[in-house]
């Protein structure tokens, strides 16, 4: 079955969307994107994702070539035409044509695309039993912009699979930052602690921080150290496609008792009920 996507103002089959090899996204890896999920014909948290997409574009200096309303209409059309029960949506914006193959580009030639794939949720047993992470020394460049530069994460996928880990946790000079595609939290003395700087501030992370006081939980945004990982009571990830995912092991050590704890269990359930 042909999948439909949006490309430069039109809904087309995916095979018709072509980005020139001379686009700076291809030659220099300069592009931004955002990921969101669709449920049936609706896209929950669409406003928050589009807000972040436009912030990333502005920070990267790439002009979005279409108005916001057109992106909303395109997403609604894709959800209806592809007919997935759950949809993985990616909005991609390239810098545009390079000038003589160098580092400059024509910002009037940006390409914009929205890809749609079927979203296959993770098995329930991962949420019930928890998952593991491996650490790697790294901090993403331009960390607060959602760029397409995932070269480091891609290079570490064999290591991740060998360790049977769900994600890679970035640490550097004793500080804990984020995972390759998720935000990271620990639970300590009933506080939810997460990095404040040097990370991409995810939409699910934002919604959790907003909802936490209603659940009698306190969120602390600050520098998080590697040493604190071994004394954490619980740990979890937040992400658009993962929701809230319990973490019970990092590298060769267990988090807490090595089982999903009560606070993370309550967060997983609250997220499923739409309370986050």
N, C-alpha and C positions, 0 to 999 in steps of 0.2 A: 504494500500500500504506500502510495506517495505521501510524504509529509509536506504540509504547507508551512511556509515561512513568510515573513514580511521582509522586502528588500527594496530600499530606496523608493518608497511610496507605493509599492504594489504587493499584493498577496500572490505569491508564486509557489510552485513546487520547489522543494529544497535544491534540486539539481540545477535550477535556473539561476540561483543566487551565486554570482561570481565576483570576487574581489580581485582587482588587478594585481599582478605580481609586483608592480611598481608602487603600490600603496605603502606608506611608511609603516603600516601595521605588519606587512610582510617583510619588508627590508630591514626595519629597525625595531619591530615589536612594539610599536607605539599605538595603543588603542585602549579604550576603557569598555567596561561592560557592567551589567547587573543581572542577578539571577533572582527569579521569583517563581512561586508555585501557583498553579491553577487547580481549582477543584470544580469539576464539571464545567459550566460556562462562566464561572466567576474566578476572579483573581484576588484573594484576600491580601491585605496589606499592600495593595497596588500603589497607593499614594506614597507610602513610606519608601518603597523601592524606587519609584520615579524621582522622588526628592533626592535620594542618594545618587541616582544616575546623573541627574543634572548637576549636583555638587561635584561629582567626579569629573564630569565634562568641563566644568568651569575651572576646576583646579588644574586640570591637564592642559587647558588652553585650547580645547577642541569645541568648535561651535556645533551644537545640535542642529541639523539641517531641516528639521520638521518641528511643528508645534506639538506641545504636550498632548493635546486632544487627539491628534492623529495617532500617537502611540497607543493611547487608551483604546481607540477604535480598532487598531490593528490587533491588539492583544485579544480583545473580545471576539474579533473575527477568527483568529487562529484557534481559540478555544472551541468555537462552534464547528469550524471546518475539520479540525483534526479528530475531534470527538473522543479524546482520551478521558478516562475517569479522573485521572490526576495528571497534570502536565508540568513538565520542567521547562520553564521559559528563560531564555537568555537574550537580553538586549545588548547588541554589540555596536560600538561606534569607533570607526577607524579615523586616523588623522587625515588621511587623504593622500593624494599624489605627491611623491617626493620631488624635490627640485634637483635635477641632475644626479639623482641617486644619493644625495647627501643627507644631512641631518635636518634640513628644512623641508617644509611641506606646504602645499596649497590648501589652506583650511576651507576653501570653497568647494573642495572635491571630496569631502568626507563621505564614507559609505556607512549606512545604518541598516542593521538587520535585526530581526527578532526570530530566533530559532525556537521550535517547539518539539519536544520529545516526550514520550510517555514517562511519567514519574513512577518508578517502582519503589514503594516504601521499603525500608529495612525490615527484616524479620522481627516480630514481637519479642523473640527470645533475647535479642541484643538489649532491648530496653528492660527486660526482666532480669537478665544476668549481668549486664554491663559489658563494656568493651575496654580494649587496651590502647595505649599510645606508645610511640617511640619518640624520643627527643632528637633534635638536630640543632646545631649551632647556626642560627640564622635570624636576621631581622629583615622583613620585606622592605625594599626601597619604596618611597612614596607610599608608606603604609596606610595612610588614611584615604587613598584613592583606590578604587577597584579597577586596577589595570589588568591587562591580559598577561602580564609577566609572571608566569608560574614555572619558569625554567627550573628553579631549585626543587620545587615540589615534584615536578615530573621526574627529575633525575633521581629522586629518593624512593620512587614507588616500588622498586624491586626490594629494597631494604624493608619497606613497610609490609609488603606481602610476606616476606620471609619471616618477619616477626609476628605475623597474624594480627597486626594492629589496624585499627579503623582509621587512624589519622597520624600525622606527624605534628608534634608540638615544638614550636620554635622557641629556643632559649638562646641567650647570648650574654656573656659576661655576668653570669649569675642571675639574670633576670628572665622571667617567663613572659612571653608575649601572647601568641595566638597559635591556633592550628592552621594547617595549610588551607582549609576551606571552612573553618568554624572558629567561633570565639570559645575561650576556655575560662572556667570558674573552678575555684575550690570552695568547700564549705568548711569553716573553722569556727567553733563555738557559736554556731547558729547564724554566722554571717556568711554572705555570699561575696567572695573576694575575686576581683578580676583586674587585669591590667588596664590602666587608664590611658597610657600613651604608647605610641609605636605600633598601633594595631588598626585594623579596619573595624569600625564600630558597626556591627551587624544589626539588621533589623530585628531579628529574634532577640538578640541581646538587649536592644533598646526597649522592646515590649516587656521583657522580663523585668528590667530595672523599673519600669513604670508600674508593673503589677505587684512587685514584691511587697510594698507597704501594706497592701490589702490582704496579704497572706501572712502578715506579722513577721516579715523577713527584712533584714537590712542588707543592702548592697553597698560594698565598699570598693571604690575604684581607686587603685593606687599601684605603685610598683609591687610586683609579686616576685618573690625570690625562689630560685630552684630549691634551696634548703627547705622552704615551707611545704613543698610538695610531699615530703616524707612525713610531715606531721599533720597533713590535712585529714579531716574526718571523712569527707566525701569529695567527689569531683564530677564535673559534667561539662559537656559541650553544648553550645547553642548554634543553630544554623537553619537556614531556610528549608533545606531538604531533610535535615536530620531532626528538626525540632529541638527537644531537650534530650540529650543522650548521656546516660550514666557512664562514667569511667571508673574502673576498679583497679587498673594496673597501669603503671608508667615505667617503661624499660623493664628492669628486673625487680621492681618493688611494688607491693600492693598499696592501694589507697585505703586507709582505715583498716577495716577487717577483711577487705577483699571482696565485699558484697555490696550490692546497691543499698545505700542507706535511706533512712526514712525521709529526710528532707528532699533528696533528689527524686525519690519515688513520688512524693507529693507534687513536685514540679512537673514531672512527666505526665501525671494524671491531669493536673490543671491545664497544661498545654493542650492535651487531647480534648479537653472539655471547652476549649476556647476561652479560658480565663486569663491567658497570657497573650 
